[in-house]
Amino acid sequence: MSWSPLLDPTIPTGDAVDSIETVIVPRARDLGGFEVHRALPSARRQMVGPFIFFDQIGPVEFVTGQGLDIRPHPHIGLATVTYLYRGRLHHRDSLGTDQWIEPGAVNWMSAGHGITHSERTDGAVRQSGQTLAGIQTWVALPDGAEDSAAGFSHVEKAALPFLDAEGKRVRLVLGNAWGERAPLAMPSELFYADADLDAHALMPLPDEHEDRGVYVMAGSVEVAGQVFEAGRMLVFRPGDRIALRAGAQGARLVVLGGATLGGPRFIWWNFVASSRERIEAAKEAWRAGDWMHGRFRLPPGDDREFIPAPEH
């Protein structure tokens, strides 16, 4: 039996409640020179399926000579998913990966037992300036995969399933939905899609997944007579058949979800784990700073600095 993230297991089902379980208003976070809007984790929901972290990046305009400088930092027990709408990011990690992240491509970094990475806008991109916009999510790894070996996969935009019909353009980024399956193998059942809807277009949610959520990036959607503008995450009740209708200006959506995990997760800084002991061990390893022989390495080509662990 999977763990249910519902706040109250006694709440009624069927016709007694609305199909929307939770509406999340993201919190603004200043990451030093630019702002993100964080929908997960929230006070009302830790996860949607295995997705435990959800940040909207930008849009932010970097003028010539300015850019993003996220220094090397560690992760455990999760996989990061970086998906851009505009701009480019330079990813380096302790596996030796050196990859530019570009709009529409999938970038999946599985931390497992431990990985270190940096994200920057450097080189010619920094000198020319750019607008950066996208989504970064974390997927909590299931029991049995938390201590797996780290890995990184990059899939170009053209290799992803794309559905175009009746005013809907949907790119399946990860997992399976609407009869399609994305190329990357996943550690648990999940789906993640980028949907662009014309005005008043109707889009059904996939009904084979236990947990489903929608983030409104732009425009608006209507569900059961209620209208939700950009900057809202809607989480739907399991089992209900749901269809969204785009508003008069259309809508750009992130649609995601999947099976819930076997239990809740602890989160500290960039670490996700099913036990406090795993978190404490990772804290000690990062603070030890033994880059040659310890649990964590620094990325080749970006090893002159790193982000220290918080004191608390």
Secondary structure, DSSP 8 states (H G I E B T S, - for coil): ------S-TT---GGGS-SEEEEE--EEEE-SSSEEEEEES-SS-S-BTTEEEEEEEEEEEE-TT---EEEEEEEBSEEEEEEEEES-EEEEETT--EEEE-TT-EEEEE-TT-EEEEEE--HHHHHH-EEEEEEEEEEE--TTTTTS--EEEEE-GGGS-EEEETTEEEEEEEEEETTEE-SS--SSSEEEEEEEE-TT-EEE--SSSSEEEEEEEEEEEEETTEEEESS-EEEE-TT---EEEEEEEEEEEEEEEE---SS--EEETTEEESSHHHHHHHHHHHHHT-TTTSS----TT--S--------
